[in-house]
Amino acid sequence: MNRVKLVAITGTNASHSFNRLLLNFMKRHFAEAADIEVCNIADVPMFNEDVPEQDPEPVTRLSRQIVAADGVIIGCPEHNHSVPSALKSVLEWLSYRQHPLNGKPVMIVGASYHPQGSSRAQIHLRQILDSPGVSARVLPGNEFLLGGVKDAFDDQGELVDPGTITFLEQCFADFIDFVRLEQGREQSSVLESAGRTKGLQPTGYSSQPEPASTIKGDQEMVQSHAVHWDATYDVVVLGFGGAGATAARFAADDGATVLLVDSAPEGHEGGNTRVSGQLVCYGDDEEKLRAYYRAQLGPMDLDEAIVDTYVEGMAGMKSYFRQYLDVEPVSSKQLLGADFGMFPEYPEFEGGDCIDLLLVHEGFFDGALWKILHQKVADRADAIDVWYRSPARHLIKADDGRTIAGVQIEREHVLRNIRALNGVVLATGGFENNRRMIQDYLGAPRLAPAGSLFNKGAGVDLAIEAGADLWHMANYESLGLQHGLTFAVPDGERGPLLVFGYDDLATGSLLTVGDDGSRYFREDETNRHGHIFDHGIWRVPPAQAHPHLIFDQEKHDEIVHGEHPEVLDRAVQADTAEQLAELIGADPQTLAKTIERFNSFVQQGTDYEFGRDPETMRAFDQGPYYAIAMLQGMLNTQGGPRRNSRAEILDPDGCPIGHLYGAGELGGVCAGVYQGGQNIAECLIFGKIAGQNAAVPKQQSGVQASRQDDVAPAMVATNTGQTLGSFKSDLAQSQADIPLGPGQFIGRSKAGMGAEITVRVTVDDDRKLRDIEIISQSETGDVAGEALQKLPAQMVARDSADVDVISGATVSSNALKAAVADALRQVPGR
Ligand SMILES: Cc1cc2nc3c(=O)[nH]c(=O)nc-3n(C[C@H](O)[C@H](O)[C@H](O)COP(=O)(O)OP(=O)(O)OC[C@H]3O[C@@H](n4cnc5c(N)ncnc54)[C@H](O)[C@@H]3O)c2cc1C
């Protein structure tokens, strides 16, 4: 029989612990029966709900260890008649976003100085482990209490009393039996790949397997009968961005009931699609477009059927806008002029003159296309339920091991098992905010995201769970200063897009250095979504951990009088290059030589290192010198699960994984270089295909399509707008009544980047504007914060909604103005 794998948690963060001694004794003593890994919780921070979206790394690490183990032993000290706060804090983390103890066999042991041997703490611990968010399975009928612990061990950490050892052996044997019993019962079809979800039982898991579902058709395709389904839909779409919104809408149009979930709160769903330029790639000649797209692929291979589907889709984009978005497409080529640098981005490629980028109106970066996609979902509220703040955590496989039967979705901190009869669509965007994946797949230490902070690579993990093949993992797009640099921002924050008005940060007595203080690329190189020309190929240069702009006093003075003098707030200054290098963590001699060499290139009129145009170079003066910390920015990743032209996700043998589909930048089709507008084009084209194929009833594969037959009616989400506890669609939520006093009026506007902005304005007896309260808004904080803070006071001072917008937050400013104007229109006689 296999040895069991156990995780042993010492329930204290103290450096010396008798409980750790006890667990280490068990590790040695039971080494033949079990692999026991003793874990330390000293590095787990105090639980706090205010933390960013991602759990601290020690929590995730511990959670993974538990998930991969067959059982857990907790060595529990007793403090003030209860469990130590450090242990309680760990259990709070482990029942917040991640629920690794759910259904996990647990044995409690405890050592204490006093004769009770931690008995009171153990009772509390049992209650905590039994709580709904934790839902562990604690070994019943056994208590191992080690009192008088100071004398219990010898110098080698061995228990000295043979009777105690015998009793511990008996308890441990019972626990091993308990673990095996639980394993035997664990007929769950929750994916076991990589041990990630093994043993992870959903809330409501029944120790008695539910009766097997009534299956029509192929009886081999037995449903996952140990999973308690919380709700059933025809199609479940993960990610409410451009691809997910499109997939959900087209699935609904083909008759499917759809659940569309997003990890972000309302107003922040929409991912990168919401914040994007809203440009969609189009080609007015299909053959030219095909030639251009093939040239983009360069030496990379891509399935012919995908090329055809994608090219045909882009060639048909004008009709798509008219037929499915109900708008007349606007040509950005006409708006910006053909020589703008995007039409095409690669003018040397054959066929590029056919490229245009379509808009839904004459505006960029204003969420206009996103709002239409969102509205198309809202228009179908009878068929599509939407859940915000509900991240998909795991896929659930049918018992055939190949077909995806549903998804585990976390809703209000509880894992819900949602059955998807006909298909699951992965559209969770990229891994722009997942440092581990950025390091593993892009080989970069850290990149600064420009878009959604909610794209954390969940779809990559889900795809791996499902056994999918991955592709295009090393591709990503960038934009900004020089080759796509942004200012250094703390981890977890967005980097500003330095695209307009920053030209003087690439010319004159200014250069860019990598970590050691040497230049690593040509500063004046054309930037094509972060790619610069490199030995015959366009690629994003390898990211440095802490690149810096370096400049002299003359450049400093130019910046003072330039468009963005505020960037100098970020600069550090030193008298010499060597001193500057010390300040920025570069090598002093290297930086000094870099400036020296740069000056000699200026003198010689040739940049022998990178070929920068001498016209853009000016020799550095005698100082002082300045440095600004930068970071490689990133728009979006392209990697994820491999898919075919039917948007089916493929395994490494190229076979579709049953009922699993993908769309959008998660596993996007960009195999070579990228032409702007192609990501959203892909969302529209493959989102539609994914939604339609996911909606197809799947009788032929043996999974029957009639959901009413096999799930108790109370558990079926009916999409009729009925309240099913926490299963109510968030789209159907009615707006709460806002109390109004005398002279108060409500104004609303949907013109912002987020959901509706609602304001309550107060006017005095003379109908003059006296106060503006922002009741609700979900504008992007780092962009819109200043506008939302300053404009109300300005409007009150002017007694008008007509004030200047805040630069850099035009869309949010205008939306706030529109909401206030809306309220003022309702003031009688004003
Ligand atoms: C600043 C900027 C400008 C851009 N401009 C353009 C442009 O003009 N044209 C163009 O073609 N491309 C552009 N791009 C790229 C383009 O916006 C994206 O590639 C595209 O919008 C991706 O769409 P998507 O639906 O695949 O992902 P997203 O729109 O990012 O949506 C993914 C959604 O999944 C959600 N999610 C993540 N994890 C989970 C989970 N576990 N469970 C549930 N939901 C989850 C996220 O919250 C998000 O809402 C731009 C990108 C940026 C950042």
PDBQT file of the ligand as one rigid body, heavy atoms in Angstrom, charges set to zero:
ROOT
HETATM    1  C1  LIG A 901      -3.674  49.915 -22.315  1.00  0.00    +0.000 C 
HETATM    2  C2  LIG A 901      -4.025  48.863 -23.328  1.00  0.00    +0.000 A 
HETATM    3  C3  LIG A 901      -4.423  49.216 -24.594  1.00  0.00    +0.000 A 
HETATM    4  C4  LIG A 901      -4.766  48.232 -25.528  1.00  0.00    +0.000 A 
HETATM    5  N1  LIG A 901      -5.265  48.621 -26.726  1.00  0.00    +0.000 NA
HETATM    6  C5  LIG A 901      -5.691  47.684 -27.606  1.00  0.00    +0.000 A 
HETATM    7  C6  LIG A 901      -6.354  48.040 -28.801  1.00  0.00    +0.000 A 
HETATM    8  O1  LIG A 901      -6.661  49.216 -29.039  1.00  0.00    +0.000 OA
HETATM    9  N2  LIG A 901      -6.690  47.049 -29.671  1.00  0.00    +0.000 N 
HETATM   10  C7  LIG A 901      -6.439  45.732 -29.419  1.00  0.00    +0.000 A 
HETATM   11  O2  LIG A 901      -6.749  44.880 -30.237  1.00  0.00    +0.000 OA
HETATM   12  N3  LIG A 901      -5.852  45.359 -28.259  1.00  0.00    +0.000 NA
HETATM   13  C8  LIG A 901      -5.500  46.300 -27.346  1.00  0.00    +0.000 A 
HETATM   14  N4  LIG A 901      -4.963  45.910 -26.159  1.00  0.00    +0.000 N 
HETATM   15  C9  LIG A 901      -4.942  44.488 -25.837  1.00  0.00    +0.000 C 
HETATM   16  C10 LIG A 901      -6.383  44.050 -25.579  1.00  0.00    +0.000 C 
HETATM   17  O3  LIG A 901      -7.037  45.020 -24.803  1.00  0.00    +0.000 OA
HETATM   18  C11 LIG A 901      -6.492  42.722 -24.850  1.00  0.00    +0.000 C 
HETATM   19  O4  LIG A 901      -5.623  41.775 -25.357  1.00  0.00    +0.000 OA
HETATM   20  C12 LIG A 901      -7.923  42.184 -24.956  1.00  0.00    +0.000 C 
HETATM   21  O5  LIG A 901      -8.830  43.191 -24.582  1.00  0.00    +0.000 OA
HETATM   22  C13 LIG A 901      -8.083  40.956 -24.085  1.00  0.00    +0.000 C 
HETATM   23  O6  LIG A 901      -9.433  40.618 -23.989  1.00  0.00    +0.000 OA
HETATM   24  P1  LIG A 901      -9.837  39.321 -23.148  1.00  0.00    +0.000 P 
HETATM   25  O7  LIG A 901     -11.299  39.273 -23.135  1.00  0.00    +0.000 OA
HETATM   26  O8  LIG A 901      -9.086  38.156 -23.640  1.00  0.00    +0.000 OA
HETATM   27  O9  LIG A 901      -9.267  39.632 -21.702  1.00  0.00    +0.000 OA
HETATM   28  P2  LIG A 901      -9.684  40.806 -20.730  1.00  0.00    +0.000 P 
HETATM   29  O10 LIG A 901     -10.421  41.868 -21.442  1.00  0.00    +0.000 OA
HETATM   30  O11 LIG A 901      -8.463  41.209 -20.010  1.00  0.00    +0.000 OA
HETATM   31  O12 LIG A 901     -10.720  40.114 -19.747  1.00  0.00    +0.000 OA
HETATM   32  C14 LIG A 901     -10.349  39.061 -18.907  1.00  0.00    +0.000 C 
HETATM   33  C15 LIG A 901     -11.316  39.056 -17.745  1.00  0.00    +0.000 C 
HETATM   34  O13 LIG A 901     -11.128  37.854 -16.982  1.00  0.00    +0.000 OA
HETATM   35  C16 LIG A 901     -11.279  38.172 -15.618  1.00  0.00    +0.000 C 
HETATM   36  N5  LIG A 901     -10.649  37.118 -14.814  1.00  0.00    +0.000 N 
HETATM   37  C17 LIG A 901      -9.348  36.914 -14.561  1.00  0.00    +0.000 A 
HETATM   38  N6  LIG A 901      -9.190  35.828 -13.795  1.00  0.00    +0.000 NA
HETATM   39  C18 LIG A 901     -10.417  35.326 -13.567  1.00  0.00    +0.000 A 
HETATM   40  C19 LIG A 901     -10.913  34.203 -12.850  1.00  0.00    +0.000 A 
HETATM   41  N7  LIG A 901     -10.112  33.367 -12.179  1.00  0.00    +0.000 N 
HETATM   42  N8  LIG A 901     -12.249  33.988 -12.830  1.00  0.00    +0.000 NA
HETATM   43  C20 LIG A 901     -13.106  34.823 -13.458  1.00  0.00    +0.000 A 
HETATM   44  N9  LIG A 901     -12.675  35.907 -14.149  1.00  0.00    +0.000 NA
HETATM   45  C21 LIG A 901     -11.356  36.143 -14.207  1.00  0.00    +0.000 A 
HETATM   46  C22 LIG A 901     -10.639  39.542 -15.482  1.00  0.00    +0.000 C 
HETATM   47  O14 LIG A 901     -11.099  40.228 -14.341  1.00  0.00    +0.000 OA
HETATM   48  C23 LIG A 901     -11.077  40.219 -16.782  1.00  0.00    +0.000 C 
HETATM   49  O15 LIG A 901     -12.272  40.943 -16.615  1.00  0.00    +0.000 OA
HETATM   50  C24 LIG A 901      -4.636  46.870 -25.200  1.00  0.00    +0.000 A 
HETATM   51  C25 LIG A 901      -4.228  46.496 -23.927  1.00  0.00    +0.000 A 
HETATM   52  C26 LIG A 901      -3.948  47.480 -22.970  1.00  0.00    +0.000 A 
HETATM   53  C27 LIG A 901      -3.566  47.081 -21.586  1.00  0.00    +0.000 C 
ENDROOT
TORSDOF 0
